[in-house]
Amino acid sequence: EAKGTATPQVEGQTDKLWVRFDNWFTALLPGVAKGNYWVLYVSDDYHTAIVGDPSRRYLWLLSRSTKVNADVREDLLSRARQQGYDTTRLIWRTPDSKMPN
């Protein structure tokens, strides 16, 4: 289990965060596991969100539920594309029901 801390890049603003992970790997290489994360979008009900990094190389579509309908998924992808992210390179999570035992 990885533990971490998040701190704002700009005091008082929570849309751009420095995230530092605390695990066995970071004990070996301090300073390596510091991520630059941007909260790009949060739905009004806090059910979905988009998080990326400023290089636009990394992107996460997040949901509180395991299934997201096609309209919500396309809305998230569209929002990410509008901010310059290449959504054709996303790696989609395999559902638990399709994972090998």
URHU-V846121 format. One record per pair of residues at least 24 apart in sequence whose ideal C-beta (glycine too) atoms are under 10 Angstrom apart, sorted by the first residue. I is the first residue (numbers start at 1). J is the second residue. D is the distance in Angstrom with one decimal. If there is no record, write none. Layout:
# URHU-V846121
I|J|D + I|J|D
This chain:
# URHU-V846121
2|26|8.9 + 2|33|8.7 + 4|33|8.1 + 4|34|9.6 + 4|35|8.6 + 6|35|9.1 + 6|37|7.7 + 9|36|7.5 + 9|37|9.2 + 9|38|8.9 + 9|54|9.8 + 13|39|9.9 + 14|39|7.0 + 14|42|10.0 + 15|39|4.8 + 15|40|8.1 + 15|41|9.8 + 15|42|9.1 + 16|40|10.0 + 16|53|10.0 + 16|54|8.1 + 17|51|8.9 + 19|51|9.7 + 38|83|8.9 + 40|76|9.6 + 40|79|7.0 + 40|80|7.0 + 40|82|9.5 + 40|83|5.7 + 40|85|8.3 + 41|75|9.2 + 41|76|7.4 + 41|79|5.2 + 41|80|8.1 + 41|82|9.7 + 41|83|8.4 + 43|72|8.3 + 43|75|8.9 + 43|76|8.9 + 47|72|8.4 + 48|72|6.3 + 48|73|9.1 + 48|75|8.4 + 48|76|6.2 + 48|79|9.8 + 49|76|8.6 + 50|75|9.9 + 50|76|5.8 + 50|77|9.1 + 50|79|6.0 + 50|80|5.6 + 50|83|8.1 + 50|85|8.5 + 51|80|10.0 + 52|80|7.1 + 52|83|7.2 + 52|84|9.1 + 52|85|5.9 + 53|85|9.7 + 56|80|9.2 + 56|83|7.7 + 56|84|5.2 + 56|85|5.2 + 56|86|7.3 + 57|85|8.9 + 57|86|8.9 + 57|89|9.1 + 58|85|9.0 + 59|83|9.2 + 59|85|4.9 + 59|86|8.4 + 59|87|7.3 + 59|89|8.6 + 59|90|6.7 + 60|90|9.2 + 61|87|8.9 + 61|90|7.6 + 61|92|9.2 + 61|93|9.7 + 66|93|9.2 + 66|95|7.3 + 66|96|7.6 + 66|97|9.6 + 67|95|8.5
